[in-house]
């Protein structure tokens, strides 16, 4: 286990939706945000419930207008996950959201210029025992009203490519903001310091983690589309989490937020910071030895197993037997493809040899049988029963290294050319 940085702990939620602890010894939680309008009650409820079903521990909603905070009264009774109200500019939205029964407030004191208004929000949260996330995100800490001050600050930022001056502003602002909270004897605080720049995200959170003991909400803001945003997010967040920094995370994409939850969870599983739920799938990238349409098969397997298997069974989908058995070492269920067919192994034992069109159903069937055995105590996850005996490449799979080495593998006639990957 990666040793985590010691922090205070806050609790988000109540008896009805459950309580998510953030910081201290709590597992790293996953947050996301709805993409639709909060005032559109039915759609908002549907989106929250979809995100909770995908694995989000906490869901945030924007409340830019009074009609949004009014909608919260109808939304909250229909959801079963803690809800955070995202407040910008108007402190009254925060007070209305607290009154409606949200479980946490996200506030950037820099966007609410009057200290008394911030203190009013703090007092309301304190009374109800709600935590507040304090943001010093890159986009909101640079002075905008005082143009001279802003120019001075921006000048410092752009003259220092190593973020030094910017970090100084960030820390100064954070100290300024926290002073408002501490003066009100309020410590149920989570801090975020997001930026679209991954290196600044690493530098900012590392610096903040040395100075404050509040739990940290990690994120890369405006990360972009999933295709590039995934790397932009996972690199800095993975680095910080592997260093023990970070207590709750949000990945943000210009896409369906379900992807944010899926990718955040996968990152935490990979770092062993959360116990995996569902199948742990590995697959070969294919190469010139492939004789089935593995790309399509892998996508189909991923979707089917995600829907039907709940235990963290390790599944390997391998394109051939040349490297397949070695690479599938440790898999509970593995399939090695040959010439338009596949052989399935369960914990090293060969259990099926089927034509390509039956691979998906046969694999699902074997996974279900294996899951039932694990649930009944007949089998244990990750326990190899016998060493994998590679299949006879020609007799069983109709191909293989002997045939390949001898140049005997027939042309597939273009039928198994990797197809466009059909993602969700
Ligand atoms: S398992 Fe076989 S087909 Fe897949 S990448 Fe390795 S050698 Fe190529």
Boltz pocket constraint, residues with backbone or C-beta under 6 A from the ligand:
constraints:
  - pocket:
      binder: B
      contacts: [[A, 284], [A, 285], [A, 286], [A, 287], [A, 288], [A, 289], [A, 290], [A, 318], [A, 319], [A, 320], [A, 321], [A, 322], [A, 323], [A, 324]]
      max_distance: 6.0
